Amino acid sequence: MSEAAVRTERVINVKDIDPRHRHAVIRQLFEHLAPASSLQLVVDHEPRPLRAQLETKYGDRCRWSYLEEGPDTWRVRLQRRSAAGG
């Protein structure tokens, strides 16, 4: 079975998370991603600050892919790579 066939993705509408806790909640969700899973974020603004935080903390272990880029909605897929980059 291909990797795409077994991959699971959780979709999170960021507006459903209290603004004071959004980045912390997203970091926690990212930390607990299984290797064959991804997290899709749906946001109403460019999520540059979150991307900077994740890249600072996780470096190459955080794979960030834009699925949609505004102007009203941004969709981002997050995948957690192993420390070796796989």
N, C-alpha and C positions, 0 to 999 in steps of 0.2 A: 504494500500500500504506500502511496506517495506521501511525502511530508504534508503537502497541501490537503490531502484527504483526511489526515488525522489531526490537523491543526484546529484548535478551538479559539474563539475570540469572544471576549467579553466587551460589550459596548456600554460606555459610561457617558451619559449626558452630564457634563460638568455643572450645568445649572442646577442639577439636583443635589449638589454638595454645598454646604454652607461655605460662603466665600472665605471665611477665616480659616477654614480647614482644608480647602481644596488641594493645595500642593502637597500637604502632608498625607492626605488620603491617597492621592495618586501615586506618591512615592511608595507608600505601603503596598498598594496594589501591584505596582511594578516589581517591588522586592519579592513578592510571592508568586510571580508568574512561573508557571511550569515551562520547561524547555520547548514544548510543542504548542504553546499558547501565545496569544497576543492580546493586547488591550487596545481598544479603539476609543479615542476620546472625541466627543462632539462638543465643540465650543463655539461661542458667538463672537470671538475676537481672536486675533493672532496670538498664539500661545508662546511667544518668544521667551518670556521670563521662566516659564516652566521648562522649556527646552534647555535653557542655559543651566538651570539647577540640575537637571538630570544629567546633562553632559559633564558638568563639573564633578558630580558625585560618582557617576558610573563610567564615564569616558566611552570607549568603544563597546562596552557591554550593553549600551543602550542604542538600539536601532530605532530611529525616528523616521517615519515615512508619511508624507502628506498624501491624503487620499482626496481631499477637497480643500481649496484655499480661498475662502471668502467669496464675495464680500460679507455675506450674512452668516455663513456657517463654515467652520473649519473642521475637518476630520483628520485625525492623526492616528496612525497605527504605531504602537510601541511593542517592541520585541526585546526580550532579554537574551543576550548572547552569553555564552560561557566565557570565562576569563581568558581562554585561549582564542576567542573571537569566532568560535564556530556557531 
